[in-house]
């Protein structure tokens, strides 16, 4: 019987601070003056209004930060961040998607805004082509130092990883190591390399690795450098003189046997595709392969690519009048006009006349003939006399005591530019279901894309994968094996409304199109490029509403979490998909940054309190499967997703409260990964095409991982490793397993069960914990792998005795 992560997890919501906090503009632009996480702008759910206005176009710009605490504070402002976090010795560089007005606000707050890396002109060029991260805890660091203190003969430096890989024509060695003095000393560590088997240490040169400190906590030293030959061993000598040696491993080696057999067909995408085109593509595939595929309309339709027609009249906040049509723009709202007229005579009363859909406001005047009508008075008159057509309101909660200026006849508009071929109705969301047996009897795999509207490459990965699976079934044995034994769901666009808006109206659109802003807030036409919910912040686990960081309560923020968990139909659809009981694996397709990530994806600030980490066995499975998937990606053009960008979301990127990967993992027990494809949302087509090809390789490999998992009946084996302890009457004990597996053990001579102590990870990327026990302690244990296979066919119900037994003594040699 398989035990999924979802059977063992419960959420632990924190109390979120939701008090209103005013934005304080800092006098000095110095980075040191920026707020840290936990100060007002770092409180979960409390954001500043960055001031994006309608008509402004957004660019991707660099923002330079001193450390992770300032990154948390920036995230807490609700700024729209790209998925780029580059950590350097000088600090952190992130990419933000901001308009000129937002740039001015961020600079006034003290943030250092750097170069523009992607502009509206770049997006326009993409449309022309179309036709053709890391967190950790001081306790883990202290535990490492304490374990060294207990083991008298241990080196004070520990090599965690030594990875050799090629990327393009470059050879690279990436090294991670931990030094006991790393918390207090800023010294770099020097790595000596040999130049291959049988050569001397140092013959291959040297490189330095520097500290990785996150939120003031030292995690480890790390660094990568080019090499001219592949080393076999490396050596690090710490500043205190201790030495560590490790063998270099291959990161993402390309197997000599190509898994794609003779005649394997691929390369099925030729341009960017809108959501309408994506859905048409999967409908055609299902029609072409009726015995292998069907299109499923998901239960919840979106709000639709539609808006009310709007206008804002006036130039100052106190005298502005905001007007919305009651009908949707395409259903008559766009035909409404409003005119504010100076009657040209003294002592005239304010009046409103309506002729068809033309609304004329004759403003009131005093004895001198000057206009006296205030915004509040005009709003009241409009609602009383034209309330069957429009709703008027003062600007963003203003009292409206400013005198209104006359305005020429102004047409209300929904501001939407897509052709009539794009439906304005609530939009169905579709997934294609692929497999010979689509009845829930086979292991399920889910892939979904375009939670974020502007990410145009991930849907192509989804389509390319669907095409490969169906068009290779008849002649490729490995593809046939997958479709005969898996139930595959692919949803190419979770967010069609936002996707259409990104193509036709605002290239930088991240969210859906639903306006949750109140009339007293930013519901007016000047904010309409800022509306919408971030669909990857609206899920149920470790969300903003549980007190976790990385989402916003501000309705115009780039990371707006919505009014409540699963408030949006897009999110309800994914929850419905994930609730299919046979789905055990998933891939969330995003861009950009060339990351490959999994849970936990959120932490709470201050203190960086993380969502529960996977067990050692689960983390090992994530890493092992990831290596296979990333190797498949690399096969296309030798592009390597680096070790530094592989791992849990909140470790290698930043906190993302309420993200979908966490919901799938913690709520449903699904092994859930997240691609971040490429280095841009809308790269030039040649690059987009290559990204689609290489990440489709990876997505197909996920299917193979799932199949191998489902057919894995090999039982793990395990053994004790015992070494001398810190004192004469103690020993250090670790468990060694033949594959990624959980170990449950007892020390009181009782039979181990699933309720017994679970052998744990020692910390981020550091392997298993070390148990220091009295000599002679009796240990009973068993292991169980990720597929549910139990060592020795043991039944952990306490009724059988075929568990492992050992005594904590150092073996004699």
BELTADA-V512083 format. One record per residue. RES is the residue in three letters. SS is DSSP state (~ for helix, > for strand, _ for the rest). BURIAL is I if it has 24 or more other C-alpha atoms within 12 Angstrom, else O. Layout:
res=RES ss=SS burial=BURIAL
res=RES ss=SS burial=BURIAL
This chain:
res=UNK ss=_ burial=O
res=UNK ss=_ burial=O
res=UNK ss=_ burial=O
res=UNK ss=_ burial=I
res=UNK ss=~ burial=I
res=UNK ss=~ burial=I
res=UNK ss=~ burial=O
res=UNK ss=_ burial=O
res=UNK ss=_ burial=I
res=UNK ss=_ burial=O
res=UNK ss=_ burial=I
res=UNK ss=_ burial=O
res=UNK ss=_ burial=I
res=UNK ss=_ burial=O
res=UNK ss=_ burial=O
res=UNK ss=_ burial=I
res=UNK ss=_ burial=I
res=UNK ss=_ burial=O
res=UNK ss=_ burial=O
res=UNK ss=_ burial=O
res=UNK ss=_ burial=O
res=UNK ss=_ burial=O
res=UNK ss=_ burial=O
res=UNK ss=_ burial=O
res=UNK ss=_ burial=O
res=UNK ss=_ burial=O
res=UNK ss=_ burial=O
res=UNK ss=_ burial=O
res=UNK ss=_ burial=O
res=UNK ss=_ burial=O
res=UNK ss=~ burial=I
res=UNK ss=~ burial=O
res=UNK ss=~ burial=O
res=UNK ss=_ burial=I
res=UNK ss=_ burial=I
res=UNK ss=_ burial=I
res=UNK ss=_ burial=I
res=UNK ss=_ burial=I
res=UNK ss=_ burial=I
res=UNK ss=~ burial=I
res=UNK ss=~ burial=I
res=UNK ss=~ burial=I
res=UNK ss=_ burial=I
res=UNK ss=_ burial=I
res=UNK ss=_ burial=I
res=UNK ss=_ burial=I
res=UNK ss=_ burial=I
res=UNK ss=_ burial=I
res=UNK ss=_ burial=I
res=UNK ss=_ burial=I
res=UNK ss=_ burial=I
res=UNK ss=_ burial=I
res=UNK ss=_ burial=I
res=UNK ss=_ burial=I
res=UNK ss=_ burial=O
res=UNK ss=_ burial=I
res=UNK ss=_ burial=I
res=UNK ss=_ burial=I
res=UNK ss=> burial=I
res=UNK ss=> burial=I
res=UNK ss=> burial=I
res=UNK ss=> burial=I
res=UNK ss=> burial=I
res=UNK ss=> burial=I
res=UNK ss=> burial=I
res=UNK ss=_ burial=I
res=UNK ss=_ burial=I
res=UNK ss=~ burial=I
res=UNK ss=~ burial=I
res=UNK ss=~ burial=I
res=UNK ss=~ burial=I
res=UNK ss=~ burial=I
res=UNK ss=~ burial=I
res=UNK ss=~ burial=I
res=UNK ss=~ burial=I
res=UNK ss=~ burial=I
res=UNK ss=_ burial=I
res=UNK ss=_ burial=I
res=UNK ss=_ burial=I
res=UNK ss=_ burial=I
res=UNK ss=> burial=I
res=UNK ss=> burial=I
res=UNK ss=> burial=I
res=UNK ss=> burial=I
res=UNK ss=> burial=I
res=UNK ss=> burial=I
res=UNK ss=> burial=I
res=UNK ss=> burial=I
res=UNK ss=_ burial=O
res=UNK ss=_ burial=O
res=UNK ss=> burial=I
res=UNK ss=> burial=I
res=UNK ss=> burial=I
res=UNK ss=> burial=I
res=UNK ss=> burial=I
res=UNK ss=> burial=I
res=UNK ss=> burial=I
res=UNK ss=> burial=I
res=UNK ss=_ burial=I
res=UNK ss=~ burial=I
res=UNK ss=~ burial=O
res=UNK ss=~ burial=I
res=UNK ss=~ burial=I
res=UNK ss=~ burial=O
res=UNK ss=~ burial=I
res=UNK ss=~ burial=I
res=UNK ss=~ burial=I
res=UNK ss=~ burial=I
res=UNK ss=_ burial=I
res=UNK ss=_ burial=I
res=UNK ss=_ burial=I
res=UNK ss=> burial=I
res=UNK ss=> burial=I
res=UNK ss=> burial=O
res=UNK ss=> burial=O
res=UNK ss=> burial=O
res=UNK ss=> burial=I
res=UNK ss=> burial=I
res=UNK ss=_ burial=I
res=UNK ss=~ burial=I
res=UNK ss=~ burial=O
res=UNK ss=~ burial=I
res=UNK ss=~ burial=I
res=UNK ss=~ burial=I
res=UNK ss=~ burial=O
res=UNK ss=~ burial=I
res=UNK ss=~ burial=I
res=UNK ss=~ burial=O
res=UNK ss=~ burial=O
res=UNK ss=~ burial=I
res=UNK ss=_ burial=O
res=UNK ss=_ burial=O
res=UNK ss=_ burial=I
res=UNK ss=_ burial=I
res=UNK ss=_ burial=I
res=UNK ss=_ burial=I
res=UNK ss=_ burial=I
res=UNK ss=~ burial=I
res=UNK ss=~ burial=O
res=UNK ss=~ burial=I
res=UNK ss=~ burial=I
res=UNK ss=~ burial=I
res=UNK ss=~ burial=O
res=UNK ss=~ burial=I
res=UNK ss=~ burial=I
res=UNK ss=~ burial=O
res=UNK ss=~ burial=I
res=UNK ss=~ burial=I
res=UNK ss=~ burial=O
res=UNK ss=~ burial=I
res=UNK ss=_ burial=I
res=UNK ss=_ burial=O
res=UNK ss=_ burial=O
res=UNK ss=_ burial=I
res=UNK ss=_ burial=I
res=UNK ss=_ burial=I
res=UNK ss=> burial=I
res=UNK ss=> burial=I
res=UNK ss=> burial=I
res=UNK ss=> burial=I
res=UNK ss=> burial=I
res=UNK ss=> burial=I
res=UNK ss=> burial=I
res=UNK ss=> burial=I
res=UNK ss=> burial=I
res=UNK ss=> burial=I
res=UNK ss=> burial=I
res=UNK ss=_ burial=O
res=UNK ss=_ burial=O
res=UNK ss=> burial=O
res=UNK ss=> burial=I
res=UNK ss=> burial=I
res=UNK ss=> burial=I
res=UNK ss=> burial=I
res=UNK ss=> burial=I
res=UNK ss=> burial=I
res=UNK ss=> burial=I
res=UNK ss=> burial=I
res=UNK ss=> burial=I
res=UNK ss=_ burial=I
res=UNK ss=_ burial=I
res=UNK ss=_ burial=I
res=UNK ss=_ burial=I
res=UNK ss=_ burial=O
res=UNK ss=_ burial=O
res=UNK ss=_ burial=O
res=UNK ss=_ burial=O
res=UNK ss=_ burial=I
res=UNK ss=> burial=I
res=UNK ss=> burial=I
res=UNK ss=> burial=I
res=UNK ss=> burial=I
res=UNK ss=> burial=I
res=UNK ss=_ burial=I
res=UNK ss=_ burial=O
res=UNK ss=_ burial=O
res=UNK ss=_ burial=O
res=UNK ss=_ burial=O
res=UNK ss=_ burial=O
res=UNK ss=_ burial=O
res=UNK ss=_ burial=I
res=UNK ss=_ burial=O
res=UNK ss=_ burial=I
res=UNK ss=_ burial=I
res=UNK ss=_ burial=I
res=UNK ss=> burial=I
res=UNK ss=> burial=I
res=UNK ss=> burial=I
res=UNK ss=> burial=I
res=UNK ss=> burial=I
res=UNK ss=> burial=I
res=UNK ss=> burial=I
res=UNK ss=> burial=I
res=UNK ss=> burial=I
res=UNK ss=_ burial=I
res=UNK ss=_ burial=I
res=UNK ss=> burial=I
res=UNK ss=> burial=I
res=UNK ss=> burial=I
res=UNK ss=> burial=I
res=UNK ss=> burial=I
res=UNK ss=> burial=I
res=UNK ss=> burial=I
res=UNK ss=> burial=I
res=UNK ss=> burial=I
res=UNK ss=> burial=I
res=UNK ss=_ burial=I
res=UNK ss=_ burial=O
res=UNK ss=_ burial=I
res=UNK ss=_ burial=I
res=UNK ss=_ burial=I
res=UNK ss=_ burial=I
res=UNK ss=> burial=I
res=UNK ss=> burial=I
res=UNK ss=> burial=I
res=UNK ss=> burial=I
res=UNK ss=> burial=I
res=UNK ss=_ burial=I
res=UNK ss=_ burial=O
res=UNK ss=_ burial=O
res=UNK ss=_ burial=O
res=UNK ss=_ burial=O
res=UNK ss=> burial=I
res=UNK ss=> burial=I
res=UNK ss=> burial=I
res=UNK ss=> burial=I
res=UNK ss=> burial=I
res=UNK ss=_ burial=I
res=UNK ss=> burial=O
res=UNK ss=> burial=I
res=UNK ss=_ burial=I
res=UNK ss=_ burial=I
res=UNK ss=_ burial=I
res=UNK ss=_ burial=I
res=UNK ss=_ burial=O
res=UNK ss=_ burial=O
res=UNK ss=_ burial=O
res=UNK ss=_ burial=O
res=UNK ss=_ burial=O
res=UNK ss=_ burial=I
res=UNK ss=_ burial=O
res=UNK ss=_ burial=O
res=UNK ss=_ burial=O
res=UNK ss=_ burial=O
res=UNK ss=_ burial=I
res=UNK ss=_ burial=I
res=UNK ss=_ burial=I
res=UNK ss=_ burial=I
res=UNK ss=_ burial=I
res=UNK ss=_ burial=I
res=UNK ss=_ burial=I
res=UNK ss=_ burial=I
res=UNK ss=_ burial=I
res=UNK ss=_ burial=I
res=UNK ss=~ burial=I
res=UNK ss=~ burial=I
res=UNK ss=~ burial=I
res=UNK ss=~ burial=I
res=UNK ss=~ burial=I
res=UNK ss=~ burial=O
res=UNK ss=~ burial=I
res=UNK ss=~ burial=I
res=UNK ss=~ burial=I
res=UNK ss=~ burial=O
res=UNK ss=~ burial=I
res=UNK ss=~ burial=I
res=UNK ss=~ burial=O
res=UNK ss=~ burial=O
res=UNK ss=_ burial=I
res=UNK ss=_ burial=O
res=UNK ss=_ burial=O
res=UNK ss=_ burial=I
res=UNK ss=> burial=I
res=UNK ss=> burial=I
res=UNK ss=> burial=I
res=UNK ss=> burial=I
res=UNK ss=> burial=I
res=UNK ss=_ burial=I
res=UNK ss=_ burial=O
res=UNK ss=_ burial=I
res=UNK ss=_ burial=I
res=UNK ss=_ burial=I
res=UNK ss=_ burial=I
res=UNK ss=_ burial=I
res=UNK ss=_ burial=I
res=UNK ss=_ burial=I
res=UNK ss=_ burial=I
res=UNK ss=> burial=I
res=UNK ss=> burial=I
res=UNK ss=> burial=I
res=UNK ss=> burial=I
res=UNK ss=> burial=I
res=UNK ss=> burial=I
res=UNK ss=_ burial=I
res=UNK ss=_ burial=O
res=UNK ss=_ burial=O
res=UNK ss=~ burial=I
res=UNK ss=~ burial=I
res=UNK ss=~ burial=I
res=UNK ss=_ burial=I
res=UNK ss=> burial=I
res=UNK ss=> burial=I
res=UNK ss=> burial=I
res=UNK ss=> burial=I
res=UNK ss=> burial=I
res=UNK ss=> burial=I
res=UNK ss=> burial=I
res=UNK ss=> burial=I
res=UNK ss=~ burial=I
res=UNK ss=~ burial=I
res=UNK ss=~ burial=O
res=UNK ss=_ burial=I
res=UNK ss=~ burial=I
res=UNK ss=~ burial=I
res=UNK ss=~ burial=I
res=UNK ss=_ burial=I
res=UNK ss=> burial=I
res=UNK ss=> burial=I
res=UNK ss=> burial=I
res=UNK ss=> burial=I
res=UNK ss=> burial=I
res=UNK ss=> burial=I
res=UNK ss=_ burial=I
res=UNK ss=_ burial=O
res=UNK ss=_ burial=O
res=UNK ss=_ burial=O
res=UNK ss=_ burial=O
res=UNK ss=_ burial=O
res=UNK ss=_ burial=I
res=UNK ss=_ burial=I
res=UNK ss=> burial=I
res=UNK ss=> burial=I
res=UNK ss=> burial=I
res=UNK ss=> burial=I
res=UNK ss=> burial=O
res=UNK ss=_ burial=O
res=UNK ss=_ burial=I
res=UNK ss=> burial=I
res=UNK ss=> burial=I
res=UNK ss=> burial=I
res=UNK ss=> burial=I
res=UNK ss=> burial=I
res=UNK ss=> burial=I
res=UNK ss=_ burial=I
res=UNK ss=> burial=I
res=UNK ss=_ burial=O
res=UNK ss=_ burial=O
res=UNK ss=_ burial=O
res=UNK ss=_ burial=O
res=UNK ss=_ burial=O
res=UNK ss=> burial=I
res=UNK ss=_ burial=I
res=UNK ss=_ burial=I
res=UNK ss=> burial=I
res=UNK ss=~ burial=I
res=UNK ss=~ burial=I
res=UNK ss=~ burial=I
res=UNK ss=~ burial=I
res=UNK ss=~ burial=I
res=UNK ss=~ burial=I
res=UNK ss=~ burial=I
res=UNK ss=~ burial=I
res=UNK ss=~ burial=I
res=UNK ss=~ burial=O
res=UNK ss=~ burial=O
res=UNK ss=_ burial=I
res=UNK ss=_ burial=I
res=UNK ss=_ burial=O
res=UNK ss=_ burial=I
res=UNK ss=> burial=I
res=UNK ss=> burial=I
res=UNK ss=> burial=I
res=UNK ss=> burial=I
res=UNK ss=> burial=I
res=UNK ss=~ burial=I
res=UNK ss=~ burial=I
res=UNK ss=~ burial=I
res=UNK ss=_ burial=I
res=UNK ss=_ burial=O
res=UNK ss=_ burial=I
res=UNK ss=_ burial=O
res=UNK ss=_ burial=I
res=UNK ss=> burial=I
res=UNK ss=_ burial=I
res=UNK ss=_ burial=I
res=UNK ss=_ burial=I
res=UNK ss=> burial=I
res=UNK ss=> burial=O
res=UNK ss=> burial=O
res=UNK ss=> burial=I
res=UNK ss=> burial=I
res=UNK ss=_ burial=I
res=UNK ss=> burial=I
res=UNK ss=_ burial=I
res=UNK ss=_ burial=I
res=UNK ss=_ burial=I
res=UNK ss=_ burial=O
res=UNK ss=_ burial=I
res=UNK ss=_ burial=O
res=UNK ss=_ burial=O
res=UNK ss=_ burial=O
res=UNK ss=_ burial=I
res=UNK ss=_ burial=I
res=UNK ss=_ burial=I
res=UNK ss=_ burial=O
res=UNK ss=_ burial=O
res=UNK ss=_ burial=I
res=UNK ss=_ burial=I
res=UNK ss=_ burial=I
res=UNK ss=> burial=I
res=UNK ss=> burial=I
res=UNK ss=> burial=I
res=UNK ss=> burial=I
res=UNK ss=> burial=I
res=UNK ss=_ burial=I
res=UNK ss=_ burial=I
res=UNK ss=_ burial=O
res=UNK ss=_ burial=I
res=UNK ss=_ burial=O
res=UNK ss=_ burial=O
res=UNK ss=_ burial=O
res=UNK ss=_ burial=I
res=UNK ss=> burial=I
res=UNK ss=> burial=I
res=UNK ss=> burial=I
res=UNK ss=> burial=I
res=UNK ss=> burial=I
res=UNK ss=> burial=I
res=UNK ss=> burial=I
res=UNK ss=_ burial=I
res=UNK ss=_ burial=I
res=UNK ss=_ burial=I
res=UNK ss=_ burial=I
res=UNK ss=_ burial=I
res=UNK ss=_ burial=I
res=UNK ss=~ burial=I
res=UNK ss=~ burial=I
res=UNK ss=~ burial=I
res=UNK ss=~ burial=I
res=UNK ss=~ burial=I
res=UNK ss=~ burial=I
res=UNK ss=~ burial=I
res=UNK ss=~ burial=I
res=UNK ss=~ burial=I
res=UNK ss=~ burial=I
res=UNK ss=~ burial=I
res=UNK ss=~ burial=I
res=UNK ss=~ burial=I
res=UNK ss=~ burial=I
res=UNK ss=~ burial=I
res=UNK ss=~ burial=I
res=UNK ss=_ burial=I
res=UNK ss=_ burial=I
res=UNK ss=_ burial=O
res=UNK ss=_ burial=O
res=UNK ss=_ burial=O
res=UNK ss=~ burial=O
res=UNK ss=~ burial=I
res=UNK ss=~ burial=I
res=UNK ss=~ burial=I
res=UNK ss=~ burial=I
res=UNK ss=~ burial=I
res=UNK ss=~ burial=I
res=UNK ss=~ burial=I
res=UNK ss=~ burial=I
res=UNK ss=> burial=I
res=UNK ss=> burial=I
res=UNK ss=> burial=I
res=UNK ss=> burial=I
res=UNK ss=> burial=I
res=UNK ss=> burial=I
res=UNK ss=_ burial=I
res=UNK ss=_ burial=I
res=UNK ss=_ burial=I
res=UNK ss=_ burial=I
res=UNK ss=~ burial=I
res=UNK ss=~ burial=I
res=UNK ss=~ burial=I
res=UNK ss=~ burial=I
res=UNK ss=~ burial=I
res=UNK ss=~ burial=I
res=UNK ss=~ burial=I
res=UNK ss=~ burial=I
res=UNK ss=~ burial=I
res=UNK ss=_ burial=I
res=UNK ss=_ burial=I
res=UNK ss=_ burial=I
res=UNK ss=_ burial=I
res=UNK ss=_ burial=I
res=UNK ss=_ burial=I
res=UNK ss=_ burial=I
res=UNK ss=_ burial=I
res=UNK ss=_ burial=I
res=UNK ss=_ burial=I
res=UNK ss=_ burial=I
res=UNK ss=_ burial=I
res=UNK ss=_ burial=I
res=UNK ss=_ burial=O
res=UNK ss=_ burial=I
res=UNK ss=_ burial=O
res=UNK ss=_ burial=I
res=UNK ss=_ burial=I
res=UNK ss=_ burial=I
res=UNK ss=_ burial=I
res=UNK ss=~ burial=I
res=UNK ss=~ burial=I
res=UNK ss=~ burial=I
res=UNK ss=_ burial=I
res=UNK ss=_ burial=I
res=UNK ss=_ burial=I
res=UNK ss=_ burial=I
res=UNK ss=_ burial=I
res=UNK ss=_ burial=I
res=UNK ss=_ burial=I
res=UNK ss=~ burial=I
res=UNK ss=~ burial=I
res=UNK ss=~ burial=I
res=UNK ss=_ burial=I
res=UNK ss=_ burial=I
res=UNK ss=_ burial=I
res=UNK ss=_ burial=I
res=UNK ss=_ burial=I
res=UNK ss=_ burial=I
res=UNK ss=~ burial=I
res=UNK ss=~ burial=I
res=UNK ss=~ burial=I
res=UNK ss=_ burial=I
res=UNK ss=_ burial=I
res=UNK ss=_ burial=I
res=UNK ss=_ burial=I
res=UNK ss=_ burial=I
res=UNK ss=> burial=I
res=UNK ss=_ burial=I
res=UNK ss=_ burial=I
res=UNK ss=_ burial=I
res=UNK ss=_ burial=I
res=UNK ss=_ burial=I
res=UNK ss=_ burial=I
res=UNK ss=_ burial=I
res=UNK ss=> burial=I
res=UNK ss=_ burial=I
res=UNK ss=_ burial=I
res=UNK ss=_ burial=I
res=UNK ss=_ burial=I
res=UNK ss=_ burial=I
res=UNK ss=_ burial=I
res=UNK ss=_ burial=I
res=UNK ss=_ burial=I
res=UNK ss=~ burial=I
res=UNK ss=~ burial=I
res=UNK ss=~ burial=I
res=UNK ss=~ burial=I
res=UNK ss=~ burial=I
res=UNK ss=~ burial=I
res=UNK ss=~ burial=I
res=UNK ss=~ burial=I
res=UNK ss=~ burial=I
res=UNK ss=~ burial=I
res=UNK ss=_ burial=I
res=UNK ss=_ burial=I
res=UNK ss=_ burial=I
res=UNK ss=_ burial=I
res=UNK ss=> burial=I
res=UNK ss=> burial=I
res=UNK ss=> burial=I
res=UNK ss=> burial=I
res=UNK ss=> burial=I
res=UNK ss=> burial=I
res=UNK ss=> burial=I
res=UNK ss=> burial=I
res=UNK ss=_ burial=I
res=UNK ss=_ burial=I
res=UNK ss=_ burial=I
res=UNK ss=_ burial=I
res=UNK ss=> burial=I
res=UNK ss=> burial=I
res=UNK ss=> burial=I
res=UNK ss=> burial=I
res=UNK ss=_ burial=I
res=UNK ss=_ burial=I
res=UNK ss=_ burial=I
res=UNK ss=_ burial=I
res=UNK ss=> burial=I
res=UNK ss=> burial=I
res=UNK ss=_ burial=I
res=UNK ss=_ burial=I
res=UNK ss=_ burial=I
res=UNK ss=_ burial=I
res=UNK ss=> burial=I
res=UNK ss=> burial=I
res=UNK ss=_ burial=I
res=UNK ss=_ burial=I
res=UNK ss=_ burial=I
res=UNK ss=_ burial=I
res=UNK ss=_ burial=I
res=UNK ss=~ burial=I
res=UNK ss=~ burial=I
res=UNK ss=~ burial=I
res=UNK ss=~ burial=I
res=UNK ss=~ burial=I
res=UNK ss=~ burial=I
res=UNK ss=~ burial=I
res=UNK ss=~ burial=I
res=UNK ss=~ burial=I
res=UNK ss=~ burial=I
res=UNK ss=~ burial=I
res=UNK ss=~ burial=I
res=UNK ss=~ burial=I
res=UNK ss=~ burial=I
res=UNK ss=~ burial=I
res=UNK ss=~ burial=I
res=UNK ss=~ burial=I
res=UNK ss=~ burial=I
res=UNK ss=~ burial=I
res=UNK ss=~ burial=I
res=UNK ss=~ burial=I
res=UNK ss=~ burial=I
res=UNK ss=_ burial=I
res=UNK ss=_ burial=I
res=UNK ss=_ burial=I
res=UNK ss=_ burial=I
res=UNK ss=_ burial=I
res=UNK ss=~ burial=I
res=UNK ss=~ burial=I
res=UNK ss=~ burial=I
res=UNK ss=> burial=I
res=UNK ss=> burial=I
res=UNK ss=> burial=I
res=UNK ss=~ burial=I
res=UNK ss=~ burial=I
res=UNK ss=~ burial=I
res=UNK ss=~ burial=I
res=UNK ss=_ burial=I
res=UNK ss=_ burial=I
res=UNK ss=_ burial=I
res=UNK ss=_ burial=I
res=UNK ss=_ burial=I
res=UNK ss=_ burial=I
res=UNK ss=_ burial=I
res=UNK ss=~ burial=I
res=UNK ss=~ burial=I
res=UNK ss=~ burial=I
res=UNK ss=~ burial=I
res=UNK ss=~ burial=I
res=UNK ss=~ burial=I
res=UNK ss=~ burial=I
res=UNK ss=~ burial=I
res=UNK ss=~ burial=I
res=UNK ss=_ burial=I
res=UNK ss=_ burial=I
res=UNK ss=> burial=I
res=UNK ss=> burial=I
res=UNK ss=> burial=I
res=UNK ss=> burial=I
res=UNK ss=> burial=I
res=UNK ss=> burial=I
res=UNK ss=_ burial=I
res=UNK ss=_ burial=I
res=UNK ss=_ burial=I
res=UNK ss=_ burial=I
res=UNK ss=_ burial=I
res=UNK ss=_ burial=I
res=UNK ss=_ burial=I
res=UNK ss=_ burial=I
res=UNK ss=~ burial=I
res=UNK ss=~ burial=O
res=UNK ss=~ burial=I
res=UNK ss=~ burial=I
res=UNK ss=~ burial=I
res=UNK ss=~ burial=I
res=UNK ss=~ burial=I
res=UNK ss=~ burial=I
res=UNK ss=~ burial=I
res=UNK ss=~ burial=I
res=UNK ss=~ burial=I
res=UNK ss=~ burial=I
res=UNK ss=~ burial=I
res=UNK ss=~ burial=I
res=UNK ss=~ burial=I
res=UNK ss=~ burial=I
res=UNK ss=~ burial=I
res=UNK ss=~ burial=I
res=UNK ss=~ burial=I
res=UNK ss=~ burial=I
res=UNK ss=~ burial=I
res=UNK ss=~ burial=I
res=UNK ss=~ burial=I
res=UNK ss=~ burial=I
res=UNK ss=~ burial=I
res=UNK ss=~ burial=I
res=UNK ss=_ burial=O
res=UNK ss=_ burial=O
res=UNK ss=_ burial=O
res=UNK ss=_ burial=O
res=UNK ss=_ burial=I
res=UNK ss=_ burial=I
res=UNK ss=_ burial=I
res=UNK ss=> burial=I
res=UNK ss=> burial=I
res=UNK ss=> burial=I
res=UNK ss=> burial=I
res=UNK ss=> burial=I
res=UNK ss=> burial=I
res=UNK ss=> burial=I
res=UNK ss=_ burial=I
res=UNK ss=_ burial=I
res=UNK ss=_ burial=O
res=UNK ss=_ burial=O
res=UNK ss=_ burial=O
res=UNK ss=> burial=O
res=UNK ss=> burial=I
res=UNK ss=> burial=I
res=UNK ss=> burial=I
res=UNK ss=> burial=I
res=UNK ss=> burial=I
res=UNK ss=> burial=I
res=UNK ss=> burial=I
res=UNK ss=_ burial=O
res=UNK ss=_ burial=I
res=UNK ss=_ burial=I
res=UNK ss=> burial=I
res=UNK ss=> burial=I
res=UNK ss=> burial=I
res=UNK ss=> burial=I
res=UNK ss=> burial=I
res=UNK ss=> burial=I
res=UNK ss=_ burial=I
res=UNK ss=_ burial=O
res=UNK ss=_ burial=O
res=UNK ss=_ burial=I
res=UNK ss=_ burial=I
res=UNK ss=_ burial=I
res=UNK ss=_ burial=I
res=UNK ss=_ burial=I
res=UNK ss=_ burial=O
res=UNK ss=_ burial=I
res=UNK ss=> burial=I
res=UNK ss=> burial=I
res=UNK ss=_ burial=I
res=UNK ss=_ burial=I
res=UNK ss=> burial=I
res=UNK ss=_ burial=I
res=UNK ss=_ burial=I
res=UNK ss=_ burial=I
res=UNK ss=_ burial=I
res=UNK ss=_ burial=I
res=UNK ss=_ burial=I
res=UNK ss=> burial=I
res=UNK ss=_ burial=I
res=UNK ss=_ burial=I
res=UNK ss=> burial=I
res=UNK ss=> burial=I
res=UNK ss=> burial=I
res=UNK ss=> burial=I
res=UNK ss=_ burial=I
res=UNK ss=_ burial=O
res=UNK ss=_ burial=I
res=UNK ss=> burial=O
res=UNK ss=> burial=I
res=UNK ss=> burial=I
res=UNK ss=> burial=I
res=UNK ss=> burial=I
res=UNK ss=> burial=I
res=UNK ss=> burial=I
res=UNK ss=> burial=I
res=UNK ss=_ burial=I
res=UNK ss=_ burial=I
res=UNK ss=_ burial=I
res=UNK ss=_ burial=I
res=UNK ss=> burial=I
res=UNK ss=~ burial=I
res=UNK ss=~ burial=O
res=UNK ss=~ burial=I
res=UNK ss=_ burial=I
res=UNK ss=_ burial=I
res=UNK ss=_ burial=I
res=UNK ss=_ burial=O
res=UNK ss=_ burial=O
res=UNK ss=_ burial=O
res=UNK ss=_ burial=O
res=UNK ss=_ burial=O
res=UNK ss=_ burial=O
res=UNK ss=_ burial=I
res=UNK ss=> burial=I
res=UNK ss=> burial=I
res=UNK ss=> burial=I
res=UNK ss=> burial=I
res=UNK ss=_ burial=I
res=UNK ss=_ burial=I
res=UNK ss=_ burial=I
res=UNK ss=_ burial=O
res=UNK ss=_ burial=O
res=UNK ss=_ burial=O
